[in-house]
């Protein structure tokens, strides 16, 4: 056994371990920053959602008033023209970030409407990253801390840091101009849990005309 090679090997191994730990610490710092921004983003989503919930009532009323309907408001908003009634009922809240409605036209036609962030905005604010376990496994923000702590793959740690940096930039961009964060109207299927409807409308009138 060559003593010089042995010494060099152990020094190199120790240096590599220290370097990996430094990269890991950097990733953890970036992750903490990202999670804080994530909380801020979702607080803003909740605030914006409440604004849009108030707006849909105004849009519904204004649209039907200008078309000759009378408006009554109780548990649901009712637009009435002679024997025709159009009702908008807000469903019980199951999320702070979106709202669901049933639009009833006459007595027989029902449409399910959702008020939610646009697909473009959703793609930015929802983040899972296939990083540490295997190519298929998504590491979510709930368990990514442990995944980083357990990872000793330098390339994966570097990729994680780059991903966190990119998301931090995207989140800061949204928060610097929160008015650019769009909520939209879309139809959804009553018993379907996933929301994959790509057709989005900026106003209630646009959605109603499409029905």
N, C-alpha and C positions, 0 to 999 in steps of 0.2 A: 504494500500500500504506500503510495506516494504521499508523504505528509503535506507537501506544499499544495498538491491537488486537493487533498482533503480540506485543508484550511480555506482555500479559495472557494471550494464548493459550498462550505457552510456560510461563508461571508456573503456569497452571491444569493444563496437561498434566503438568508436573513434580510438582505437588501430588498429582494423581491417581495417578501412578506410585508415589510414596512411600506413599500410602494403601493401594494394592493390595499393595505389598511388606509393609507392616505386617500386613495381613489374612492374607497368605500365611504370614508368620512365625508368627502366632497359630495358623493351621491346622496348621503343621508341629509346633509344640510340643504341641498337643492330640493329633496323630497319634502322636508319640513316646510320650506318656503312655498312649495306647490300646494301642499295640503291646506295651508293657511289661506292662500288665494282661492282655492277650491271652495272653502267655507264662505268666503266673501262673495264669490260668484253666485252661490246658491241662495244666499241672503238677498242679493239683488234680484235674482229670478223670482223669489217669493214676492218681493215688493212690486216688481213689474207685473206679475200675474194679477195682483189685486187691482192694479190700475186698469188692466185690460178687462177684468171682470166687471168693473164699473162701466167701462166703455161699451161692452156688448149690449148692456141694457139701453144705453143712449142710442146706439146704432140701430137696434131693433125698433125702438119707439120712433125715432126720426124717419126711418125708412118707411114704416107703415103709415105714419101720420101724413107724410107727403103723398102717399098713394090713397088717401081718403079713408083710412081705417080709424076707428076709435080705440083708445088704449085703456086697459084696466090692469092694475097691478095688485097682486096679492102674493100667494106663495109662488105663482107663476105669472109671467107677463102675458096678457091676452090682447091680441089685435083683432078687432071685430069689424067686419063689413057686411051689413045685412045678415044673411044666414051663415056666412063664412067666418070661422074662428081659426086663428093661428096662434099657437101657444109656445112659449119658451120656458122650459123648466130646468133650473140648475139642479144637478144631482148632488147628493151629499159628498163632501170633500173627502177624497182619499189621498190627496197629495197637495202640498203647499205650492207646487210649481206648475200645475195645470188645472183646468176646470172642464167638466163634462156637462153637456146639456142634452135634453130631448126637445126637438122641434116637432110639434104636431100640427099638421095641416088638415083642416076639416076634422073628421072623426076617425079617419082610417090611415092616413099617411104619417109615418114617423121616421125622423132622421136623427141620427146620433152625431152630435157635434162636439169637437174637442178644441179647447183653446190651449195651445202649448208653444214652447220654443220652436222656431223654424228648424228644419233639418240641418241647415248649414250651421246654426248655432249649437244644436245638439251634438254635432260631430266634434265640436271644439270642447264643449264642457264635459262630455262623457269620456272618460279615459280608463281603458284597461290596456295592459301592455304584455305581450307574450315574451317573457324575459328569462326566467330562471329555471323553472321546473322542466319544461320541454317545449317544443315548438307549438303545441296546441294549447298549453295551459295559459290562461289569462291571469296575470297577477293584478289584483284590484288594489285600490288605494287602502282598503282595510287590512290587507296582509302583506303589502309590499315592503314594509319596514323589516319584517322578519326575513323576507326573501333576500333582501340586500345584505343583512347581517350574516346570513348563512352562505352567501355566495363568495367564492374565491376565484372566479373566472374573470380575469382582468378585462377581456374584451366585452363581456356581458356588462360588467360594471361601467365601463366607459360608454357603452351604448345607452345604458340606463341614464347616466348623467346627461347625455346629449338629448335624450327624450324629455327629461325633466326641464332642461333649459328651454327647449322649444315650447313646451306647454306653459311655462312661466311667461314667456314672451306673448303667447296667444292670450293668456288670461289678463295680463297687464294691458294689452291692447283693447280688450273688451271693457275692462274697468275704466280705462281712460276716456272711453266714449260709450257709456252705457246705453245711450239713446240708439246706438246701432244694433243693440240686441233686440231681435225681432221675435215677437209672438205672432202666431198665425192661427187661422181657423182651418179645420180639416174635418172630414167625416171619418167615423170609425165604426167598426162592427161591434155590436153590443156585447157579445160573449168572447171576443178575441182579446187575448192579453197583450199581444205584441202590436206595435203601431208602425206599420210599414207603408202607410199611405203617403205617396210622394206628392199628391196634389194638394197645394197649399193656397190659401186665400188671405189677402191682407185685410179685407173688411167683411163684415157680415153680409152686406149687400152683394158682394161678389160671390160669396158662397151660396146665398139664397138663389141667385140667378142660375147657378150651375145645377141646382137640384132637379 
